[in-house]
Amino acid sequence: MPIANGFLDKKDFSNEFFFNMEVGFNEELSLFQLNDHPKPEKMFNKNYPFFTGSSEYMKRHFKSYAEFVKKYLKTNSRIIEIGSNDGTFLKNFDNSENFLTGVEPSKNVADIAIKNNIPTINEFFNTVSAKKLKKFVGNTDLICASNVICHVPNLNNLIEAVDLLLSKDGVFVFEEPYLGSMFEKVSYDQIYDEHIFMFSATSISKIFSKFNFYLVDAIPQTTHGGSMRYVLKRFKNEDNESLKKIFNYEDKNNLNKIDSCLEFKKNCEISKDNITNKIKSFKDEGRTICGYAATSKSTTILNYCNIGTNYIDFICDTTKEKIGKFSPGKHIPIRDINYFHENMTDCVYLFAWNHKEEIFNKEKNFRGEWFSHVNL
Ligand code: TYD
């Protein structure tokens, strides 16, 4: 596999980086994970092309996420966001009432947040940066993250860093793509270099209890095709009925055992056959195909299913950092959305299936056939 967000120029084709992407399951922690992964610096650097604010739906989601955590705030609370990207989440807090700090390793996105007056430090979040932060932030009441904890290979160090900064009655809240949803939807495109772990409530509870943190709530989210919001504290609350339900669901569906992974593996192979057959039959019928949204997820699909420019003419996307480049591994040209409007194909592979409402709403004029490897 290539780097999922490694959109590249023609001149870089010959020295493109590839790694062997393989998943495993840690039975002790019920943890679904990559067995090997590229160094984080290869993925999160000055060219990181993912901007949270590129989706209106995500902007609304982050506003409601901020409303949810406001109940944990006091007057003049200290809030840290790990992997704060372009500041889309922190923007929802009043800078004058709270002490906000974003921690973001990718310089290009951190710079956007800073430009928008979101105090941001351009570093990886770990015990080294946490010690520095502790000096000027002190004890933190709320630490948040979204789609980032699963990106951090040294989870132990990350939790130690949270432990260093979080006050005695502080709260750590984060959201990540959910293993249960990935299994249900067979959305194996969630597996790529950045997603080192695919969590469940069971795995989160087991991992954090090693550090005396307790999972006190887990709330399903529709974002990223099915995510879970985890709430962790240093002490246990009274029994939480909805959390119990989630643990029961995970037990019933064997999410804490390797059996569910083996079932998933079979389903992935079936999904691969189905999508390649579908694309081949479109071609046989003489229909043209393009991709919609050059997502990181699409890199897994295209490379695992071996779909290249022999089938897909181009992929359209709104991200200026991706437009004019080529997709990782398969080198399909990335075009802007206007190009799609002027060159509509007969069929469109919706790679951003998780944004389908937003995209279908924008593309009402498209009269051809949308398709994807998950149900639309
Ligand atoms: P997302 O599913 O968040 O991507 P990833 O798999 O990388 O997490 O989708 C973000 C990408 O989709 C980004 O490249 C922008 C593109 N996009 C569009 O081109 N148009 C749209 O309307 C939306 C919502 C996203």
Boltz pocket constraint, residues with backbone or C-beta under 6 A from the ligand:
constraints:
  - pocket:
      binder: B
      contacts: [[A, 49], [A, 50], [A, 54], [A, 55], [A, 56], [A, 292], [A, 293], [A, 294], [A, 295], [A, 296], [A, 297], [A, 298], [A, 316], [A, 317], [A, 318], [A, 319], [A, 322], [A, 351], [A, 352], [A, 354], [A, 355], [A, 358], [A, 359], [A, 362]]
      max_distance: 6.0
